[in-house]
Amino acid sequence: MIKTQKGKTYHVKDLKLFKQGKYNVQLAEKNMLSLLHLRTRYVKERPFQNLRIGVNLCVTKETAVLVETLVAGGAKISLCSSNPMATQDDVAAYLASQDSIQVWAYKNESLDDFTKFLTKVSNFKPHIIIDDGGDLTAKIHHKFPTIAKSIIGGCEETTIGITRINNMSKQNILQFPVIAVNDTKTKKLVDNYYGTGQSTIDGIMRTTNTLFAGKVVVVSGYGPCGKGVSMISRGLGSNVIVTEVNPFRALEAVYDGYRVMPISKAVLEGDIYITVTGNKNVIRFEHVKQMKRGSILANSGHYDYEIDVKNIYKNCKKIINIREYVEECWIDEKNYVYILSKGRVVNLSGAEGNPSEIMSTSFLGQCLACEYLLKMRGNLPKELIRFPEEMDKKIAQIQIKSMNVEIDVLNEELEKESENIKK
């Protein structure tokens, strides 16, 4: 049983961790200059004055910078974690000590508390929600339909969340517009490709201290995240195999220089298995039985069902907790595999998630999406809304400016020529 502290506006691990959390948030800020640039404008303009924003994101030092940026714009915040294993307890304590912020999160939350915390944020009666995985959106619709009808709009951070919300939209049960922040060019390139690619490998290295050079790494899924994981693995000297169900992505993986094969064949070769698909039961017990002794299984998708841990645990002869986030699962008397973080997102439980600089770009998207929802209030359909391209371009411009990078600008003649070509 994890000891925690509760109050009217918080439920965290330990408020005494406040000071360390403050230092970590300050460290993140030094690498999130683009978001701080936006905060400067928010202090002057106060675009979210008297608005309540419900936030369901992993409670990290980077999320803290986002939350404080929204507060600088006048918002009141209620925050819970989108992943029960991902909270940085010192950061949660720091945020809980701030005015205008409610915090409902601690590391390794029980399933009961995870559900209760979503309810806490729902009862905050937010005007806008920022979601990661669609849990808060689904909770409000299914349990609090009256609150759902009063919400201006939402923003979704992840691929799996986009899928869930798109399904709600198709079923005509979505009660407010949701901006697909995950689908921006900047998010897919910077966050999914570079960020998840690096942080996933970081999570595996921190939890196992394994060497990637010379290993066969099997990456299931070749979307933006899978591409990033494959790229980093190869950069560390691994022989990468990709498994896919989409022929276009499989073709891309082949031309990127990777071997592509079904998971049923890949299990005979792999040393490390990484799932980044968004689908259920990608790796099942029937696959695990054929793996090499000591193979490592990690997931970097949002939910804990990409690796069928439930049935793997059920069919194992014994399970030994080797260290935090590492379980040795014995298939029989001779063979075992290692499952990391109980099949949950390894980069957030085993490490610290994506780097601060990466998250600055992603959270620019969340902030601008919130502004867009207010600007278009009452004029957007109750469906999944594509992130405006001009706003996406603005994110890239703010980010490169914060990095002191200069680019060329078309002169008037070339600008006209470009417009004529487009016509």
Secondary structure as a PSIPRED ss2 file (coil, helix, strand):
# PSIPRED VFORMAT (PSIPRED V4.0)

   1 M C   1.000  0.000  0.000
   2 I C   1.000  0.000  0.000
   3 K C   1.000  0.000  0.000
   4 T C   1.000  0.000  0.000
   5 Q E   0.000  0.000  1.000
   6 K E   0.000  0.000  1.000
   7 G E   0.000  0.000  1.000
   8 K C   1.000  0.000  0.000
   9 T C   1.000  0.000  0.000
  10 Y E   0.000  0.000  1.000
  11 H E   0.000  0.000  1.000
  12 V E   0.000  0.000  1.000
  13 K C   1.000  0.000  0.000
  14 D C   1.000  0.000  0.000
  15 L H   0.000  1.000  0.000
  16 K H   0.000  1.000  0.000
  17 L H   0.000  1.000  0.000
  18 F H   0.000  1.000  0.000
  19 K H   0.000  1.000  0.000
  20 Q H   0.000  1.000  0.000
  21 G H   0.000  1.000  0.000
  22 K H   0.000  1.000  0.000
  23 Y H   0.000  1.000  0.000
  24 N H   0.000  1.000  0.000
  25 V H   0.000  1.000  0.000
  26 Q H   0.000  1.000  0.000
  27 L H   0.000  1.000  0.000
  28 A H   0.000  1.000  0.000
  29 E H   0.000  1.000  0.000
  30 K C   1.000  0.000  0.000
  31 N C   1.000  0.000  0.000
  32 M C   1.000  0.000  0.000
  33 L H   0.000  1.000  0.000
  34 S H   0.000  1.000  0.000
  35 L H   0.000  1.000  0.000
  36 L H   0.000  1.000  0.000
  37 H H   0.000  1.000  0.000
  38 L H   0.000  1.000  0.000
  39 R H   0.000  1.000  0.000
  40 T H   0.000  1.000  0.000
  41 R H   0.000  1.000  0.000
  42 Y H   0.000  1.000  0.000
  43 V H   0.000  1.000  0.000
  44 K H   0.000  1.000  0.000
  45 E H   0.000  1.000  0.000
  46 R C   1.000  0.000  0.000
  47 P C   1.000  0.000  0.000
  48 F C   1.000  0.000  0.000
  49 Q C   1.000  0.000  0.000
  50 N C   1.000  0.000  0.000
  51 L C   1.000  0.000  0.000
  52 R E   0.000  0.000  1.000
  53 I E   0.000  0.000  1.000
  54 G E   0.000  0.000  1.000
  55 V E   0.000  0.000  1.000
  56 N E   0.000  0.000  1.000
  57 L C   1.000  0.000  0.000
  58 C C   1.000  0.000  0.000
  59 V C   1.000  0.000  0.000
  60 T C   1.000  0.000  0.000
  61 K H   0.000  1.000  0.000
  62 E H   0.000  1.000  0.000
  63 T H   0.000  1.000  0.000
  64 A H   0.000  1.000  0.000
  65 V H   0.000  1.000  0.000
  66 L H   0.000  1.000  0.000
  67 V H   0.000  1.000  0.000
  68 E H   0.000  1.000  0.000
  69 T H   0.000  1.000  0.000
  70 L H   0.000  1.000  0.000
  71 V H   0.000  1.000  0.000
  72 A H   0.000  1.000  0.000
  73 G C   1.000  0.000  0.000
  74 G C   1.000  0.000  0.000
  75 A C   1.000  0.000  0.000
  76 K E   0.000  0.000  1.000
  77 I E   0.000  0.000  1.000
  78 S E   0.000  0.000  1.000
  79 L E   0.000  0.000  1.000
  80 C E   0.000  0.000  1.000
  81 S C   1.000  0.000  0.000
  82 S C   1.000  0.000  0.000
  83 N C   1.000  0.000  0.000
  84 P C   1.000  0.000  0.000
  85 M C   1.000  0.000  0.000
  86 A C   1.000  0.000  0.000
  87 T C   1.000  0.000  0.000
  88 Q C   1.000  0.000  0.000
  89 D H   0.000  1.000  0.000
  90 D H   0.000  1.000  0.000
  91 V H   0.000  1.000  0.000
  92 A H   0.000  1.000  0.000
  93 A H   0.000  1.000  0.000
  94 Y H   0.000  1.000  0.000
  95 L H   0.000  1.000  0.000
  96 A H   0.000  1.000  0.000
  97 S C   1.000  0.000  0.000
  98 Q C   1.000  0.000  0.000
  99 D C   1.000  0.000  0.000
 100 S C   1.000  0.000  0.000
 101 I E   0.000  0.000  1.000
 102 Q E   0.000  0.000  1.000
 103 V E   0.000  0.000  1.000
 104 W E   0.000  0.000  1.000
 105 A C   1.000  0.000  0.000
 106 Y C   1.000  0.000  0.000
 107 K C   1.000  0.000  0.000
 108 N C   1.000  0.000  0.000
 109 E C   1.000  0.000  0.000
 110 S C   1.000  0.000  0.000
 111 L H   0.000  1.000  0.000
 112 D H   0.000  1.000  0.000
 113 D H   0.000  1.000  0.000
 114 F H   0.000  1.000  0.000
 115 T H   0.000  1.000  0.000
 116 K H   0.000  1.000  0.000
 117 F H   0.000  1.000  0.000
 118 L H   0.000  1.000  0.000
 119 T H   0.000  1.000  0.000
 120 K H   0.000  1.000  0.000
 121 V H   0.000  1.000  0.000
 122 S H   0.000  1.000  0.000
 123 N H   0.000  1.000  0.000
 124 F C   1.000  0.000  0.000
 125 K C   1.000  0.000  0.000
 126 P C   1.000  0.000  0.000
 127 H C   1.000  0.000  0.000
 128 I E   0.000  0.000  1.000
 129 I E   0.000  0.000  1.000
 130 I E   0.000  0.000  1.000
 131 D E   0.000  0.000  1.000
 132 D C   1.000  0.000  0.000
 133 G C   1.000  0.000  0.000
 134 G C   1.000  0.000  0.000
 135 D H   0.000  1.000  0.000
 136 L H   0.000  1.000  0.000
 137 T H   0.000  1.000  0.000
 138 A H   0.000  1.000  0.000
 139 K H   0.000  1.000  0.000
 140 I H   0.000  1.000  0.000
 141 H H   0.000  1.000  0.000
 142 H H   0.000  1.000  0.000
 143 K H   0.000  1.000  0.000
 144 F C   1.000  0.000  0.000
 145 P H   0.000  1.000  0.000
 146 T H   0.000  1.000  0.000
 147 I H   0.000  1.000  0.000
 148 A H   0.000  1.000  0.000
 149 K H   0.000  1.000  0.000
 150 S H   0.000  1.000  0.000
 151 I C   1.000  0.000  0.000
 152 I C   1.000  0.000  0.000
 153 G E   0.000  0.000  1.000
 154 G E   0.000  0.000  1.000
 155 C E   0.000  0.000  1.000
 156 E E   0.000  0.000  1.000
 157 E C   1.000  0.000  0.000
 158 T C   1.000  0.000  0.000
 159 T H   0.000  1.000  0.000
 160 I H   0.000  1.000  0.000
 161 G H   0.000  1.000  0.000
 162 I H   0.000  1.000  0.000
 163 T H   0.000  1.000  0.000
 164 R H   0.000  1.000  0.000
 165 I H   0.000  1.000  0.000
 166 N H   0.000  1.000  0.000
 167 N H   0.000  1.000  0.000
 168 M H   0.000  1.000  0.000
 169 S H   0.000  1.000  0.000
 170 K H   0.000  1.000  0.000
 171 Q C   1.000  0.000  0.000
 172 N C   1.000  0.000  0.000
 173 I C   1.000  0.000  0.000
 174 L C   1.000  0.000  0.000
 175 Q C   1.000  0.000  0.000
 176 F C   1.000  0.000  0.000
 177 P C   1.000  0.000  0.000
 178 V E   0.000  0.000  1.000
 179 I E   0.000  0.000  1.000
 180 A E   0.000  0.000  1.000
 181 V H   0.000  1.000  0.000
 182 N H   0.000  1.000  0.000
 183 D H   0.000  1.000  0.000
 184 T C   1.000  0.000  0.000
 185 K H   0.000  1.000  0.000
 186 T H   0.000  1.000  0.000
 187 K H   0.000  1.000  0.000
 188 K H   0.000  1.000  0.000
 189 L H   0.000  1.000  0.000
 190 V H   0.000  1.000  0.000
 191 D H   0.000  1.000  0.000
 192 N H   0.000  1.000  0.000
 193 Y H   0.000  1.000  0.000
 194 Y H   0.000  1.000  0.000
 195 G H   0.000  1.000  0.000
 196 T H   0.000  1.000  0.000
 197 G H   0.000  1.000  0.000
 198 Q H   0.000  1.000  0.000
 199 S H   0.000  1.000  0.000
 200 T H   0.000  1.000  0.000
 201 I H   0.000  1.000  0.000
 202 D H   0.000  1.000  0.000
 203 G H   0.000  1.000  0.000
 204 I H   0.000  1.000  0.000
 205 M H   0.000  1.000  0.000
 206 R H   0.000  1.000  0.000
 207 T H   0.000  1.000  0.000
 208 T H   0.000  1.000  0.000
 209 N C   1.000  0.000  0.000
 210 T C   1.000  0.000  0.000
 211 L C   1.000  0.000  0.000
 212 F C   1.000  0.000  0.000
 213 A C   1.000  0.000  0.000
 214 G C   1.000  0.000  0.000
 215 K C   1.000  0.000  0.000
 216 V E   0.000  0.000  1.000
 217 V E   0.000  0.000  1.000
 218 V E   0.000  0.000  1.000
 219 V E   0.000  0.000  1.000
 220 S E   0.000  0.000  1.000
 221 G C   1.000  0.000  0.000
 222 Y C   1.000  0.000  0.000
 223 G C   1.000  0.000  0.000
 224 P H   0.000  1.000  0.000
 225 C H   0.000  1.000  0.000
 226 G H   0.000  1.000  0.000
 227 K H   0.000  1.000  0.000
 228 G H   0.000  1.000  0.000
 229 V H   0.000  1.000  0.000
 230 S H   0.000  1.000  0.000
 231 M H   0.000  1.000  0.000
 232 I H   0.000  1.000  0.000
 233 S H   0.000  1.000  0.000
 234 R H   0.000  1.000  0.000
 235 G H   0.000  1.000  0.000
 236 L C   1.000  0.000  0.000
 237 G C   1.000  0.000  0.000
 238 S C   1.000  0.000  0.000
 239 N E   0.000  0.000  1.000
 240 V E   0.000  0.000  1.000
 241 I E   0.000  0.000  1.000
 242 V E   0.000  0.000  1.000
 243 T E   0.000  0.000  1.000
 244 E C   1.000  0.000  0.000
 245 V C   1.000  0.000  0.000
 246 N C   1.000  0.000  0.000
 247 P H   0.000  1.000  0.000
 248 F H   0.000  1.000  0.000
 249 R H   0.000  1.000  0.000
 250 A H   0.000  1.000  0.000
 251 L H   0.000  1.000  0.000
 252 E H   0.000  1.000  0.000
 253 A H   0.000  1.000  0.000
 254 V H   0.000  1.000  0.000
 255 Y H   0.000  1.000  0.000
 256 D C   1.000  0.000  0.000
 257 G C   1.000  0.000  0.000
 258 Y C   1.000  0.000  0.000
 259 R E   0.000  0.000  1.000
 260 V E   0.000  0.000  1.000
 261 M C   1.000  0.000  0.000
 262 P C   1.000  0.000  0.000
 263 I H   0.000  1.000  0.000
 264 S H   0.000  1.000  0.000
 265 K H   0.000  1.000  0.000
 266 A H   0.000  1.000  0.000
 267 V C   1.000  0.000  0.000
 268 L C   1.000  0.000  0.000
 269 E C   1.000  0.000  0.000
 270 G C   1.000  0.000  0.000
 271 D C   1.000  0.000  0.000
 272 I E   0.000  0.000  1.000
 273 Y E   0.000  0.000  1.000
 274 I E   0.000  0.000  1.000
 275 T E   0.000  0.000  1.000
 276 V C   1.000  0.000  0.000
 277 T C   1.000  0.000  0.000
 278 G C   1.000  0.000  0.000
 279 N C   1.000  0.000  0.000
 280 K C   1.000  0.000  0.000
 281 N C   1.000  0.000  0.000
 282 V C   1.000  0.000  0.000
 283 I E   0.000  0.000  1.000
 284 R C   1.000  0.000  0.000
 285 F H   0.000  1.000  0.000
 286 E H   0.000  1.000  0.000
 287 H H   0.000  1.000  0.000
 288 V H   0.000  1.000  0.000
 289 K C   1.000  0.000  0.000
 290 Q C   1.000  0.000  0.000
 291 M C   1.000  0.000  0.000
 292 K C   1.000  0.000  0.000
 293 R C   1.000  0.000  0.000
 294 G C   1.000  0.000  0.000
 295 S E   0.000  0.000  1.000
 296 I E   0.000  0.000  1.000
 297 L E   0.000  0.000  1.000
 298 A E   0.000  0.000  1.000
 299 N E   0.000  0.000  1.000
 300 S C   1.000  0.000  0.000
 301 G C   1.000  0.000  0.000
 302 H C   1.000  0.000  0.000
 303 Y C   1.000  0.000  0.000
 304 D C   1.000  0.000  0.000
 305 Y C   1.000  0.000  0.000
 306 E C   1.000  0.000  0.000
 307 I E   0.000  0.000  1.000
 308 D C   1.000  0.000  0.000
 309 V H   0.000  1.000  0.000
 310 K H   0.000  1.000  0.000
 311 N H   0.000  1.000  0.000
 312 I H   0.000  1.000  0.000
 313 Y H   0.000  1.000  0.000
 314 K H   0.000  1.000  0.000
 315 N H   0.000  1.000  0.000
 316 C C   1.000  0.000  0.000
 317 K C   1.000  0.000  0.000
 318 K E   0.000  0.000  1.000
 319 I E   0.000  0.000  1.000
 320 I E   0.000  0.000  1.000
 321 N E   0.000  0.000  1.000
 322 I E   0.000  0.000  1.000
 323 R E   0.000  0.000  1.000
 324 E C   1.000  0.000  0.000
 325 Y C   1.000  0.000  0.000
 326 V E   0.000  0.000  1.000
 327 E E   0.000  0.000  1.000
 328 E E   0.000  0.000  1.000
 329 C E   0.000  0.000  1.000
 330 W E   0.000  0.000  1.000
 331 I C   1.000  0.000  0.000
 332 D C   1.000  0.000  0.000
 333 E C   1.000  0.000  0.000
 334 K C   1.000  0.000  0.000
 335 N C   1.000  0.000  0.000
 336 Y E   0.000  0.000  1.000
 337 V E   0.000  0.000  1.000
 338 Y E   0.000  0.000  1.000
 339 I E   0.000  0.000  1.000
 340 L E   0.000  0.000  1.000
 341 S H   0.000  1.000  0.000
 342 K H   0.000  1.000  0.000
 343 G H   0.000  1.000  0.000
 344 R C   1.000  0.000  0.000
 345 V E   0.000  0.000  1.000
 346 V H   0.000  1.000  0.000
 347 N H   0.000  1.000  0.000
 348 L H   0.000  1.000  0.000
 349 S H   0.000  1.000  0.000
 350 G C   1.000  0.000  0.000
 351 A C   1.000  0.000  0.000
 352 E C   1.000  0.000  0.000
 353 G C   1.000  0.000  0.000
 354 N C   1.000  0.000  0.000
 355 P C   1.000  0.000  0.000
 356 S H   0.000  1.000  0.000
 357 E H   0.000  1.000  0.000
 358 I H   0.000  1.000  0.000
 359 M H   0.000  1.000  0.000
 360 S H   0.000  1.000  0.000
 361 T H   0.000  1.000  0.000
 362 S H   0.000  1.000  0.000
 363 F H   0.000  1.000  0.000
 364 L H   0.000  1.000  0.000
 365 G H   0.000  1.000  0.000
 366 Q H   0.000  1.000  0.000
 367 C H   0.000  1.000  0.000
 368 L H   0.000  1.000  0.000
 369 A H   0.000  1.000  0.000
 370 C H   0.000  1.000  0.000
 371 E H   0.000  1.000  0.000
 372 Y H   0.000  1.000  0.000
 373 L H   0.000  1.000  0.000
 374 L H   0.000  1.000  0.000
 375 K H   0.000  1.000  0.000
 376 M C   1.000  0.000  0.000
 377 R C   1.000  0.000  0.000
 378 G C   1.000  0.000  0.000
 379 N C   1.000  0.000  0.000
 380 L C   1.000  0.000  0.000
 381 P C   1.000  0.000  0.000
 382 K C   1.000  0.000  0.000
 383 E C   1.000  0.000  0.000
 384 L E   0.000  0.000  1.000
 385 I E   0.000  0.000  1.000
 386 R E   0.000  0.000  1.000
 387 F C   1.000  0.000  0.000
 388 P C   1.000  0.000  0.000
 389 E H   0.000  1.000  0.000
 390 E H   0.000  1.000  0.000
 391 M H   0.000  1.000  0.000
 392 D H   0.000  1.000  0.000
 393 K H   0.000  1.000  0.000
 394 K H   0.000  1.000  0.000
 395 I H   0.000  1.000  0.000
 396 A H   0.000  1.000  0.000
 397 Q H   0.000  1.000  0.000
 398 I H   0.000  1.000  0.000
 399 Q H   0.000  1.000  0.000
 400 I H   0.000  1.000  0.000
 401 K H   0.000  1.000  0.000
 402 S H   0.000  1.000  0.000
 403 M C   1.000  0.000  0.000
 404 N C   1.000  0.000  0.000
 405 V C   1.000  0.000  0.000
 406 E C   1.000  0.000  0.000
 407 I C   1.000  0.000  0.000
 408 D C   1.000  0.000  0.000
 409 V C   1.000  0.000  0.000
 410 L C   1.000  0.000  0.000
 411 N C   1.000  0.000  0.000
 412 E H   0.000  1.000  0.000
 413 E H   0.000  1.000  0.000
 414 L H   0.000  1.000  0.000
 415 E H   0.000  1.000  0.000
 416 K H   0.000  1.000  0.000
 417 E H   0.000  1.000  0.000
 418 S H   0.000  1.000  0.000
 419 E H   0.000  1.000  0.000
 420 N H   0.000  1.000  0.000
 421 I H   0.000  1.000  0.000
 422 K H   0.000  1.000  0.000
 423 K C   1.000  0.000  0.000
